[in-house]
Amino acid sequence: MERNIFLSFRPEYFRPILYGIKKYEYRKRFCKEPVIAYLYLSSPVQEVIGKIKFEKPLMTKELLDVYSNNKKIKSRLLRCLENKEQYIIPIVSLQLFENPVTICDLKKINPSFMIPQCYCNLEKQKDIFEYLQSRTLLEREFWNDHSKVFEQNLGVLCIEMEETEEYIKRDNIFRNNPKYQKIKCSSLKERKH
Protein backbone atom coordinates (compact mmCIF):
# COMPACT_ATOMS: atom_id res chain seq x y z
CA MET A 1 0.00 0.00 0.00
CA GLU A 2 1.20 3.49 -0.79
CA ARG A 3 2.01 5.84 2.01
CA ASN A 4 0.67 9.42 1.90
CA ILE A 5 3.09 12.19 2.75
CA PHE A 6 3.30 15.97 2.79
CA LEU A 7 6.44 16.88 0.82
CA SER A 8 8.19 20.24 0.91
CA PHE A 9 9.74 21.29 -2.37
CA ARG A 10 11.62 24.40 -3.48
CA PRO A 11 9.56 26.15 -6.18
CA GLU A 12 12.51 26.94 -8.47
CA TYR A 13 13.03 23.19 -8.98
CA PHE A 14 9.41 22.40 -9.83
CA ARG A 15 9.04 23.28 -13.52
CA PRO A 16 11.04 20.30 -14.87
CA ILE A 17 8.64 18.04 -12.93
CA LEU A 18 5.55 19.93 -14.13
CA TYR A 19 6.73 19.62 -17.72
CA GLY A 20 7.28 15.85 -17.33
CA ILE A 21 10.98 16.25 -18.12
CA LYS A 22 12.38 15.34 -14.71
CA LYS A 23 11.89 11.60 -14.16
CA TYR A 24 13.58 11.31 -10.74
CA GLU A 25 13.66 13.21 -7.47
CA TYR A 26 16.85 13.10 -5.39
CA ARG A 27 16.76 13.16 -1.60
CA LYS A 28 19.09 12.66 1.35
CA ARG A 29 16.33 10.82 3.18
CA PHE A 30 13.00 9.47 2.03
CA CYS A 31 10.42 6.73 2.51
CA LYS A 32 11.48 3.28 1.41
CA GLU A 33 8.16 2.42 -0.26
CA PRO A 34 5.99 3.95 -3.03
CA VAL A 35 4.24 7.14 -1.91
CA ILE A 36 1.62 9.68 -2.85
CA ALA A 37 3.09 13.06 -1.93
CA TYR A 38 1.03 16.20 -1.52
CA LEU A 39 3.47 18.72 -2.95
CA TYR A 40 4.08 21.89 -0.99
CA LEU A 41 6.06 24.62 -2.74
CA SER A 42 8.04 26.43 -0.06
CA SER A 43 8.73 30.16 0.29
CA PRO A 44 7.92 32.46 -1.42
CA VAL A 45 4.99 30.40 -2.82
CA GLN A 46 3.89 28.55 0.33
CA GLU A 47 1.11 26.52 -1.28
CA VAL A 48 0.20 22.87 -1.75
CA ILE A 49 -0.26 22.60 -5.49
CA GLY A 50 -1.25 18.97 -6.04
CA LYS A 51 -0.09 15.43 -5.61
CA ILE A 52 2.74 13.46 -7.09
CA LYS A 53 3.09 9.70 -7.22
CA PHE A 54 6.52 8.18 -6.56
CA GLU A 55 7.67 4.59 -6.97
CA LYS A 56 9.91 2.81 -4.50
CA PRO A 57 13.25 4.66 -4.39
CA LEU A 58 16.37 3.40 -6.09
CA MET A 59 19.59 3.59 -4.09
CA THR A 60 22.34 5.74 -5.59
CA LYS A 61 25.12 3.39 -4.46
CA GLU A 62 23.41 0.40 -6.09
CA LEU A 63 22.94 2.29 -9.37
CA LEU A 64 26.59 3.31 -9.23
CA ASP A 65 27.49 -0.39 -9.32
CA VAL A 66 25.14 -0.98 -12.27
CA TYR A 67 26.55 1.97 -14.25
CA SER A 68 30.20 1.68 -13.19
CA ASN A 69 31.27 1.32 -16.86
CA ASN A 70 29.21 4.27 -18.14
CA LYS A 71 31.37 7.37 -17.51
CA LYS A 72 28.61 9.91 -18.06
CA ILE A 73 26.02 8.30 -15.77
CA LYS A 74 28.68 7.30 -13.23
CA SER A 75 29.86 10.92 -12.92
CA ARG A 76 26.28 12.15 -12.44
CA LEU A 77 25.65 9.50 -9.76
CA LEU A 78 28.90 10.40 -8.00
CA ARG A 79 27.68 14.00 -7.93
CA CYS A 80 24.47 12.75 -6.25
CA LEU A 81 26.54 10.96 -3.62
CA GLU A 82 28.68 14.07 -3.05
CA ASN A 83 25.42 15.92 -2.33
CA LYS A 84 24.42 13.05 0.01
CA GLU A 85 21.45 12.23 -2.23
CA GLN A 86 21.24 8.53 -1.51
CA TYR A 87 17.64 8.13 -2.72
CA ILE A 88 16.73 8.37 -6.40
CA ILE A 89 12.94 8.36 -6.48
CA PRO A 90 11.11 7.57 -9.74
CA ILE A 91 8.42 10.16 -10.50
CA VAL A 92 5.35 8.38 -11.87
CA SER A 93 2.70 11.08 -12.23
CA LEU A 94 1.57 14.55 -11.21
CA GLN A 95 -1.91 15.99 -10.69
CA LEU A 96 -2.44 19.64 -9.85
CA PHE A 97 -5.18 20.98 -7.62
CA GLU A 98 -7.78 23.12 -9.35
CA ASN A 99 -6.95 25.70 -6.68
CA PRO A 100 -3.70 25.57 -4.67
CA VAL A 101 -4.00 25.27 -0.88
CA THR A 102 -2.33 28.00 1.19
CA ILE A 103 -0.69 27.73 4.60
CA CYS A 104 -3.59 29.82 5.95
CA ASP A 105 -6.04 27.20 4.65
CA LEU A 106 -4.10 24.46 6.44
CA LYS A 107 -3.82 26.46 9.66
CA LYS A 108 -7.61 26.90 9.69
CA ILE A 109 -7.94 23.10 9.64
CA ASN A 110 -5.21 22.51 12.22
CA PRO A 111 -3.57 25.58 13.86
CA SER A 112 -0.73 23.44 15.23
CA PHE A 113 0.24 21.97 11.83
CA MET A 114 3.90 22.66 11.10
CA ILE A 115 5.27 22.59 7.56
CA PRO A 116 8.00 19.92 7.49
CA GLN A 117 11.47 20.77 6.25
CA CYS A 118 11.52 17.57 4.21
CA TYR A 119 8.34 15.50 4.56
CA CYS A 120 5.87 14.15 7.10
CA ASN A 121 3.52 11.18 7.21
CA LEU A 122 -0.04 12.38 6.54
CA GLU A 123 -1.60 9.39 8.29
CA LYS A 124 -0.52 11.15 11.50
CA GLN A 125 -2.20 14.38 10.33
CA LYS A 126 -5.66 13.02 9.53
CA ASP A 127 -7.42 16.40 9.44
CA ILE A 128 -4.91 17.84 6.97
CA PHE A 129 -4.90 14.61 4.93
CA GLU A 130 -8.70 14.50 4.67
CA TYR A 131 -8.79 18.16 3.65
CA LEU A 132 -6.17 17.64 0.92
CA GLN A 133 -7.98 14.51 -0.30
CA SER A 134 -11.20 16.51 -0.62
CA ARG A 135 -9.64 19.07 -2.98
CA THR A 136 -10.52 18.94 -6.68
CA LEU A 137 -7.71 17.61 -8.85
CA LEU A 138 -7.16 18.41 -12.53
CA GLU A 139 -6.31 15.75 -15.09
CA ARG A 140 -2.97 14.02 -14.72
CA GLU A 141 -0.13 16.03 -16.32
CA PHE A 142 1.90 12.95 -17.32
CA TRP A 143 2.52 9.28 -16.58
CA ASN A 144 6.06 7.83 -16.57
CA ASP A 145 6.48 4.09 -17.04
CA HIS A 146 9.50 3.18 -14.93
CA SER A 147 9.74 -0.45 -16.10
CA LYS A 148 13.14 0.65 -17.46
CA VAL A 149 15.55 3.24 -16.10
CA PHE A 150 15.49 6.61 -17.90
CA GLU A 151 19.28 6.61 -18.31
CA GLN A 152 19.41 9.95 -20.16
CA ASN A 153 17.69 11.56 -17.15
CA LEU A 154 19.51 9.83 -14.31
CA GLY A 155 21.39 12.34 -12.15
CA VAL A 156 20.75 15.28 -14.49
CA LEU A 157 20.49 18.64 -12.69
CA CYS A 158 17.41 20.85 -13.08
CA ILE A 159 19.59 23.69 -14.37
CA GLU A 160 20.83 21.33 -17.12
CA MET A 161 17.23 20.39 -17.96
CA GLU A 162 16.36 24.09 -18.33
CA GLU A 163 18.88 24.29 -21.20
CA THR A 164 17.10 21.69 -23.34
CA GLU A 165 14.85 22.42 -26.32
CA GLU A 166 12.13 20.30 -24.72
CA TYR A 167 12.15 22.47 -21.58
CA ILE A 168 12.11 25.75 -23.54
CA LYS A 169 9.18 24.51 -25.67
CA ARG A 170 7.17 23.39 -22.64
CA ASP A 171 8.03 26.56 -20.73
CA ASN A 172 6.43 28.62 -23.51
CA ILE A 173 3.29 26.48 -23.27
CA PHE A 174 3.26 26.87 -19.47
CA ARG A 175 3.57 30.65 -19.60
CA ASN A 176 0.75 30.99 -22.15
CA ASN A 177 -1.74 28.47 -20.76
CA PRO A 178 -4.34 29.92 -18.34
CA LYS A 179 -4.54 26.52 -16.63
CA TYR A 180 -1.09 27.12 -15.12
CA GLN A 181 -1.54 30.74 -14.03
CA LYS A 182 -2.23 29.68 -10.44
CA ILE A 183 1.12 27.86 -10.19
CA LYS A 184 3.61 30.37 -8.81
CA CYS A 185 7.05 29.00 -9.47
CA SER A 186 10.17 30.44 -11.01
CA SER A 187 13.00 28.62 -12.73
CA LEU A 188 16.60 28.35 -11.59
CA LYS A 189 17.65 30.65 -14.45
CA GLU A 190 15.15 33.31 -13.37
CA ARG A 191 16.30 33.04 -9.79
CA LYS A 192 19.92 33.73 -10.79
CA HIS A 193 19.00 37.01 -12.50
Backbone as JSON, one array per atom type, in Angstrom:
{
  "sequence": "MERNIFLSFRPEYFRPILYGIKKYEYRKRFCKEPVIAYLYLSSPVQEVIGKIKFEKPLMTKELLDVYSNNKKIKSRLLRCLENKEQYIIPIVSLQLFENPVTICDLKKINPSFMIPQCYCNLEKQKDIFEYLQSRTLLEREFWNDHSKVFEQNLGVLCIEMEETEEYIKRDNIFRNNPKYQKIKCSSLKERKH",
  "N": [[0.84, -1.2, 0.0], [0.43, 2.25, -0.71], [2.05, 4.94, 0.88], [1.0, 8.04, 2.27], [2.22, 11.25, 2.05], [3.31, 14.55, 3.1], [5.06, 16.7, 1.27], [7.75, 18.87, 1.18], [8.99, 21.24, -1.12], [11.27, 23.03, -3.1], [10.31, 25.85, -4.95], [11.65, 26.74, -7.29], [12.7, 24.51, -8.43], [10.65, 23.1, -9.5], [9.45, 23.29, -12.11], [10.7, 21.54, -14.14], [9.61, 19.09, -13.29], [6.82, 19.55, -13.51], [6.65, 19.83, -16.28], [7.08, 17.28, -17.07], [9.6, 16.46, -17.67], [11.63, 15.94, -15.81], [12.45, 12.94, -14.43], [13.15, 11.76, -12.07], [13.41, 12.25, -8.54], [15.65, 13.52, -6.14], [16.91, 12.76, -3.0], [18.16, 13.21, 0.35], [17.11, 11.82, 2.46], [14.33, 9.61, 2.62], [11.12, 7.98, 2.21], [10.91, 4.41, 2.14], [9.23, 3.06, 0.51], [6.69, 3.0, -2.16], [5.02, 6.15, -2.65], [2.35, 8.57, -2.25], [2.62, 11.88, -2.65], [1.7, 14.92, -1.31], [2.29, 17.91, -2.67], [4.1, 20.54, -1.55], [4.99, 23.75, -2.26], [7.63, 25.61, -1.2], [8.65, 28.7, 0.45], [8.96, 31.48, -1.74], [6.32, 30.84, -2.37], [4.57, 29.04, -0.87], [2.39, 27.13, -0.92], [0.26, 24.26, -1.3], [0.23, 22.41, -4.13], [-0.7, 20.2, -5.47], [-0.71, 16.65, -6.13], [1.78, 14.13, -6.22], [2.94, 11.11, -7.56], [5.15, 8.67, -6.46], [7.43, 6.02, -7.17], [8.91, 3.16, -5.51], [11.97, 4.04, -4.02], [15.16, 4.11, -5.72], [18.48, 3.14, -4.93], [21.27, 5.19, -4.76], [23.95, 4.28, -4.5], [23.7, 1.6, -5.28], [22.9, 1.88, -7.96], [25.18, 3.05, -8.91], [26.94, 0.92, -8.96], [25.73, -0.6, -10.98], [26.03, 1.1, -13.19], [28.77, 1.42, -13.45], [30.54, 1.24, -15.59], [29.76, 3.17, -17.34], [30.72, 6.19, -18.11], [29.53, 8.78, -18.19], [26.98, 8.57, -16.85], [27.9, 7.49, -14.47], [29.47, 9.6, -13.46], [27.48, 11.51, -12.98], [25.99, 10.19, -11.01], [27.9, 9.99, -9.0], [28.1, 12.66, -8.36], [25.58, 12.98, -7.2], [25.96, 11.42, -4.88], [27.99, 12.92, -3.66], [26.49, 15.09, -2.93], [25.07, 13.93, -0.98], [22.75, 12.65, -1.71], [21.16, 9.99, -1.42], [18.89, 8.64, -2.16], [17.13, 7.92, -5.07], [14.34, 8.75, -6.56], [11.8, 7.46, -8.46], [9.64, 9.35, -10.46], [6.31, 9.07, -11.02], [3.73, 10.19, -11.68], [1.86, 13.3, -11.91], [-0.59, 15.37, -10.5], [-2.35, 18.35, -10.52], [-3.88, 20.57, -8.16], [-7.09, 22.05, -8.62], [-7.36, 24.5, -7.4], [-4.72, 25.89, -5.68], [-3.63, 25.15, -2.29], [-3.3, 27.14, 0.5], [-1.0, 28.03, 3.2], [-2.44, 29.33, 5.17], [-4.99, 28.22, 4.75], [-4.49, 25.6, 5.59], [-3.79, 26.03, 8.26], [-6.2, 26.87, 9.28], [-7.58, 24.5, 9.37], [-5.98, 22.95, 11.05], [-4.47, 24.47, 13.51], [-2.04, 23.9, 14.76], [-0.49, 22.64, 12.92], [2.61, 22.06, 11.45], [4.76, 23.01, 8.87], [6.74, 20.64, 7.29], [10.33, 20.34, 7.07], [11.4, 18.57, 5.27], [9.67, 16.08, 4.75], [6.49, 14.77, 5.92], [4.52, 12.21, 7.47], [1.29, 11.77, 6.41], [-0.72, 10.24, 7.48], [-0.58, 10.6, 10.14], [-1.56, 13.06, 10.43], [-4.42, 13.42, 10.19], [-6.6, 15.25, 9.84], [-5.56, 17.24, 8.14], [-4.8, 15.61, 5.99], [-7.32, 14.54, 5.16], [-8.55, 16.91, 4.36], [-6.88, 17.69, 2.21], [-7.28, 15.51, 0.52], [-9.91, 15.97, -0.18], [-9.86, 18.01, -1.98], [-10.33, 19.34, -5.29], [-8.93, 17.78, -8.07], [-7.06, 18.33, -11.08], [-6.79, 16.96, -14.43], [-4.39, 14.33, -14.91], [-1.02, 15.32, -15.39], [1.1, 13.94, -16.61], [2.35, 10.59, -17.21], [4.77, 8.42, -16.2], [6.36, 5.54, -17.23], [8.14, 3.42, -15.42], [9.33, 0.95, -15.97], [11.71, 0.53, -17.13], [14.94, 2.02, -16.63], [15.3, 5.51, -16.94], [17.85, 6.36, -18.47], [19.06, 8.6, -19.72], [18.2, 10.63, -18.16], [18.97, 10.24, -15.6], [20.38, 11.45, -12.74], [20.67, 14.0, -13.79], [20.91, 17.5, -13.51], [18.51, 20.03, -12.55], [19.02, 22.59, -13.57], [20.47, 21.93, -15.83], [18.49, 20.64, -17.26], [16.88, 22.8, -17.85], [18.16, 23.94, -19.97], [17.52, 22.54, -22.22], [15.92, 21.93, -25.43], [13.4, 20.8, -25.26], [12.53, 21.6, -22.7], [12.43, 24.42, -23.01], [10.47, 24.66, -25.0], [8.22, 23.58, -23.65], [8.1, 25.34, -21.54], [7.28, 27.69, -22.74], [4.67, 26.96, -23.43], [3.61, 26.58, -20.87], [3.75, 29.21, -19.8], [1.89, 30.5, -21.36], [-0.54, 29.26, -21.02], [-3.65, 29.43, -19.55], [-4.45, 27.61, -17.61], [-2.26, 27.1, -16.0], [-1.75, 29.41, -14.61], [-2.18, 29.74, -11.9], [-0.12, 28.48, -10.67], [2.62, 29.3, -8.98], [5.7, 29.52, -9.65], [9.18, 29.89, -10.1], [12.01, 29.61, -12.31], [15.28, 28.07, -12.16], [17.08, 29.55, -13.66], [15.78, 32.06, -13.81], [15.86, 32.75, -11.16], [18.54, 33.23, -10.73], [18.97, 35.63, -11.98]],
  "CA": [[0.0, 0.0, 0.0], [1.2, 3.49, -0.79], [2.01, 5.84, 2.01], [0.67, 9.42, 1.9], [3.09, 12.19, 2.75], [3.3, 15.97, 2.79], [6.44, 16.88, 0.82], [8.19, 20.24, 0.91], [9.74, 21.29, -2.37], [11.62, 24.4, -3.48], [9.56, 26.15, -6.18], [12.51, 26.94, -8.47], [13.03, 23.19, -8.98], [9.41, 22.4, -9.83], [9.04, 23.28, -13.52], [11.04, 20.3, -14.87], [8.64, 18.04, -12.93], [5.55, 19.93, -14.13], [6.73, 19.62, -17.72], [7.28, 15.85, -17.33], [10.98, 16.25, -18.12], [12.38, 15.34, -14.71], [11.89, 11.6, -14.16], [13.58, 11.31, -10.74], [13.66, 13.21, -7.47], [16.85, 13.1, -5.39], [16.76, 13.16, -1.6], [19.09, 12.66, 1.35], [16.33, 10.82, 3.18], [13.0, 9.47, 2.03], [10.42, 6.73, 2.51], [11.48, 3.28, 1.41], [8.16, 2.42, -0.26], [5.99, 3.95, -3.03], [4.24, 7.14, -1.91], [1.62, 9.68, -2.85], [3.09, 13.06, -1.93], [1.03, 16.2, -1.52], [3.47, 18.72, -2.95], [4.08, 21.89, -0.99], [6.06, 24.62, -2.74], [8.04, 26.43, -0.06], [8.73, 30.16, 0.29], [7.92, 32.46, -1.42], [4.99, 30.4, -2.82], [3.89, 28.55, 0.33], [1.11, 26.52, -1.28], [0.2, 22.87, -1.75], [-0.26, 22.6, -5.49], [-1.25, 18.97, -6.04], [-0.09, 15.43, -5.61], [2.74, 13.46, -7.09], [3.09, 9.7, -7.22], [6.52, 8.18, -6.56], [7.67, 4.59, -6.97], [9.91, 2.81, -4.5], [13.25, 4.66, -4.39], [16.37, 3.4, -6.09], [19.59, 3.59, -4.09], [22.34, 5.74, -5.59], [25.12, 3.39, -4.46], [23.41, 0.4, -6.09], [22.94, 2.29, -9.37], [26.59, 3.31, -9.23], [27.49, -0.39, -9.32], [25.14, -0.98, -12.27], [26.55, 1.97, -14.25], [30.2, 1.68, -13.19], [31.27, 1.32, -16.86], [29.21, 4.27, -18.14], [31.37, 7.37, -17.51], [28.61, 9.91, -18.06], [26.02, 8.3, -15.77], [28.68, 7.3, -13.23], [29.86, 10.92, -12.92], [26.28, 12.15, -12.44], [25.65, 9.5, -9.76], [28.9, 10.4, -8.0], [27.68, 14.0, -7.93], [24.47, 12.75, -6.25], [26.54, 10.96, -3.62], [28.68, 14.07, -3.05], [25.42, 15.92, -2.33], [24.42, 13.05, 0.01], [21.45, 12.23, -2.23], [21.24, 8.53, -1.51], [17.64, 8.13, -2.72], [16.73, 8.37, -6.4], [12.94, 8.36, -6.48], [11.11, 7.57, -9.74], [8.42, 10.16, -10.5], [5.35, 8.38, -11.87], [2.7, 11.08, -12.23], [1.57, 14.55, -11.21], [-1.91, 15.99, -10.69], [-2.44, 19.64, -9.85], [-5.18, 20.98, -7.62], [-7.78, 23.12, -9.35], [-6.95, 25.7, -6.68], [-3.7, 25.57, -4.67], [-4.0, 25.27, -0.88], [-2.33, 28.0, 1.19], [-0.69, 27.73, 4.6], [-3.59, 29.82, 5.95], [-6.04, 27.2, 4.65], [-4.1, 24.46, 6.44], [-3.82, 26.46, 9.66], [-7.61, 26.9, 9.69], [-7.94, 23.1, 9.64], [-5.21, 22.51, 12.22], [-3.57, 25.58, 13.86], [-0.73, 23.44, 15.23], [0.24, 21.97, 11.83], [3.9, 22.66, 11.1], [5.27, 22.59, 7.56], [8.0, 19.92, 7.49], [11.47, 20.77, 6.25], [11.52, 17.57, 4.21], [8.34, 15.5, 4.56], [5.87, 14.15, 7.1], [3.52, 11.18, 7.21], [-0.04, 12.38, 6.54], [-1.6, 9.39, 8.29], [-0.52, 11.15, 11.5], [-2.2, 14.38, 10.33], [-5.66, 13.02, 9.53], [-7.42, 16.4, 9.44], [-4.91, 17.84, 6.97], [-4.9, 14.61, 4.93], [-8.7, 14.5, 4.67], [-8.79, 18.16, 3.65], [-6.17, 17.64, 0.92], [-7.98, 14.51, -0.3], [-11.2, 16.51, -0.62], [-9.64, 19.07, -2.98], [-10.52, 18.94, -6.68], [-7.71, 17.61, -8.85], [-7.16, 18.41, -12.53], [-6.31, 15.75, -15.09], [-2.97, 14.02, -14.72], [-0.13, 16.03, -16.32], [1.9, 12.95, -17.32], [2.52, 9.28, -16.58], [6.06, 7.83, -16.57], [6.48, 4.09, -17.04], [9.5, 3.18, -14.93], [9.74, -0.45, -16.1], [13.14, 0.65, -17.46], [15.55, 3.24, -16.1], [15.49, 6.61, -17.9], [19.28, 6.61, -18.31], [19.41, 9.95, -20.16], [17.69, 11.56, -17.15], [19.51, 9.83, -14.31], [21.39, 12.34, -12.15], [20.75, 15.28, -14.49], [20.49, 18.64, -12.69], [17.41, 20.85, -13.08], [19.59, 23.69, -14.37], [20.83, 21.33, -17.12], [17.23, 20.39, -17.96], [16.36, 24.09, -18.33], [18.88, 24.29, -21.2], [17.1, 21.69, -23.34], [14.85, 22.42, -26.32], [12.13, 20.3, -24.72], [12.15, 22.47, -21.58], [12.11, 25.75, -23.54], [9.18, 24.51, -25.67], [7.17, 23.39, -22.64], [8.03, 26.56, -20.73], [6.43, 28.62, -23.51], [3.29, 26.48, -23.27], [3.26, 26.87, -19.47], [3.57, 30.65, -19.6], [0.75, 30.99, -22.15], [-1.74, 28.47, -20.76], [-4.34, 29.92, -18.34], [-4.54, 26.52, -16.63], [-1.09, 27.12, -15.12], [-1.54, 30.74, -14.03], [-2.23, 29.68, -10.44], [1.12, 27.86, -10.19], [3.61, 30.37, -8.81], [7.05, 29.0, -9.47], [10.17, 30.44, -11.01], [13.0, 28.62, -12.73], [16.6, 28.35, -11.59], [17.65, 30.65, -14.45], [15.15, 33.31, -13.37], [16.3, 33.04, -9.79], [19.92, 33.73, -10.79], [19.0, 37.01, -12.5]],
  "C": [[0.87, 1.25, 0.0], [0.99, 4.33, 0.47], [1.67, 7.23, 1.49], [1.51, 10.36, 2.74], [2.83, 13.62, 2.3], [4.76, 16.3, 2.5], [6.74, 18.34, 0.52], [9.14, 20.23, -0.27], [10.04, 22.74, -2.7], [11.03, 24.73, -4.85], [10.43, 26.3, -7.43], [12.94, 25.62, -9.11], [11.81, 22.46, -9.53], [9.11, 22.3, -11.33], [9.47, 22.04, -14.29], [10.13, 19.12, -14.52], [7.31, 18.32, -13.62], [5.54, 19.6, -15.62], [6.94, 18.15, -18.08], [8.68, 15.51, -17.79], [11.8, 15.54, -17.05], [11.71, 14.02, -14.31], [12.21, 11.1, -12.76], [13.73, 12.49, -9.8], [14.81, 12.64, -6.64], [16.75, 13.65, -3.97], [17.81, 12.5, -0.72], [18.39, 11.6, 2.18], [14.93, 10.8, 2.57], [12.39, 8.17, 2.51], [11.02, 5.61, 1.65], [10.45, 2.54, 0.55], [7.55, 3.45, -1.22], [5.14, 4.91, -2.19], [3.42, 8.01, -2.84], [2.04, 10.89, -2.01], [2.25, 14.27, -2.31], [2.14, 17.23, -1.53], [3.28, 20.16, -2.51], [5.27, 22.66, -1.55], [6.38, 25.62, -1.64], [8.11, 27.91, -0.44], [9.43, 30.53, -1.01], [6.5, 32.02, -1.78], [4.11, 29.98, -1.64], [2.48, 28.04, 0.05], [1.29, 25.04, -1.6], [-0.46, 22.91, -3.11], [-0.85, 21.35, -6.13], [-0.6, 17.76, -5.41], [0.74, 14.74, -6.69], [2.88, 12.02, -6.61], [4.54, 9.29, -7.47], [6.55, 6.67, -6.42], [8.66, 4.4, -5.83], [11.26, 3.38, -4.93], [14.31, 3.65, -4.83], [17.48, 3.95, -5.19], [20.75, 4.01, -4.99], [23.54, 4.81, -5.64], [24.9, 2.14, -5.31], [23.45, 0.73, -7.58], [24.37, 2.57, -9.82], [27.28, 2.01, -9.62], [27.0, -0.81, -10.71], [25.77, -0.19, -13.41], [28.03, 2.3, -14.09], [31.01, 1.82, -14.48], [30.76, 2.43, -17.78], [29.7, 5.58, -17.51], [30.4, 8.51, -17.24], [27.65, 9.72, -16.88], [26.76, 8.16, -14.44], [29.04, 8.66, -12.62], [28.66, 11.66, -12.34], [25.87, 11.51, -11.11], [26.64, 9.84, -8.65], [28.58, 11.79, -7.47], [26.51, 13.89, -6.94], [25.02, 12.33, -4.89], [27.28, 12.08, -2.9], [27.69, 14.99, -2.35], [24.61, 15.14, -1.29], [23.01, 12.62, -0.42], [21.48, 10.73, -2.47], [19.99, 7.9, -2.1], [17.36, 8.76, -4.07], [15.3, 7.84, -6.58], [12.25, 8.55, -7.84], [9.79, 8.34, -9.61], [7.47, 9.5, -11.5], [4.36, 9.35, -12.5], [2.52, 12.31, -11.34], [0.14, 14.97, -11.54], [-1.93, 17.28, -9.88], [-3.83, 19.83, -9.25], [-5.78, 22.04, -8.53], [-7.42, 24.47, -8.73], [-5.92, 25.3, -5.63], [-4.21, 25.85, -3.25], [-2.91, 26.07, -0.16], [-2.05, 27.5, 2.61], [-1.86, 28.17, 5.48], [-4.74, 28.82, 5.93], [-5.74, 26.04, 5.59], [-4.18, 24.81, 7.92], [-5.26, 26.58, 10.18], [-8.09, 25.49, 10.07], [-7.27, 22.62, 10.93], [-4.18, 23.6, 12.55], [-2.18, 25.13, 14.31], [0.08, 22.74, 14.13], [1.5, 22.76, 11.47], [4.35, 22.11, 9.75], [6.6, 21.87, 7.79], [9.11, 20.46, 6.59], [11.63, 19.83, 5.06], [10.14, 16.97, 3.89], [7.8, 15.01, 5.89], [4.8, 13.18, 6.63], [2.13, 11.78, 7.43], [-1.02, 11.51, 7.32], [-1.63, 9.88, 9.74], [-1.15, 12.54, 11.57], [-3.54, 14.21, 9.62], [-6.51, 14.19, 9.04], [-6.86, 17.07, 8.19], [-5.05, 16.89, 5.77], [-6.31, 14.58, 4.33], [-9.04, 15.77, 3.88], [-8.13, 18.13, 2.27], [-6.84, 16.63, -0.02], [-9.29, 15.04, -0.87], [-11.07, 17.55, -1.73], [-9.8, 18.52, -4.4], [-9.18, 18.92, -7.4], [-8.01, 17.76, -10.34], [-6.7, 17.08, -13.12], [-4.82, 15.58, -14.85], [-2.14, 14.72, -15.79], [0.68, 15.06, -17.18], [1.87, 11.64, -16.55], [3.84, 8.72, -17.1], [6.04, 6.35, -16.25], [7.93, 3.8, -16.65], [9.89, 1.7, -14.99], [11.2, -0.54, -16.53], [13.64, 1.96, -16.87], [15.67, 4.27, -17.22], [16.95, 7.06, -17.77], [19.68, 8.03, -18.67], [19.03, 11.0, -19.13], [18.3, 11.35, -15.78], [20.61, 10.78, -13.85], [21.54, 13.69, -12.83], [20.2, 16.38, -13.59], [19.35, 19.41, -13.36], [17.93, 21.98, -13.97], [20.01, 23.18, -15.76], [19.56, 21.06, -17.94], [16.67, 21.68, -18.55], [17.04, 24.54, -19.62], [18.37, 23.54, -22.42], [15.99, 22.34, -24.16], [13.48, 22.02, -25.79], [11.63, 21.2, -23.59], [11.68, 23.83, -22.11], [10.73, 25.72, -24.22], [8.04, 24.42, -24.64], [7.02, 24.62, -21.75], [7.16, 27.61, -21.43], [4.96, 28.24, -23.39], [2.79, 26.85, -21.87], [2.91, 28.34, -19.29], [2.32, 31.18, -20.31], [-0.55, 30.25, -21.9], [-2.4, 28.94, -19.47], [-4.45, 28.87, -17.23], [-3.42, 26.62, -15.58], [-0.87, 28.46, -14.41], [-1.54, 30.74, -12.51], [-0.96, 29.08, -9.83], [2.21, 28.93, -10.18], [4.98, 29.76, -8.57], [7.97, 29.63, -10.51], [11.06, 29.29, -11.48], [14.33, 28.97, -12.06], [17.27, 29.51, -12.34], [17.1, 32.0, -14.0], [15.65, 33.72, -11.99], [17.7, 33.62, -9.76], [19.97, 35.2, -11.19], [18.43, 37.99, -11.52]]
}
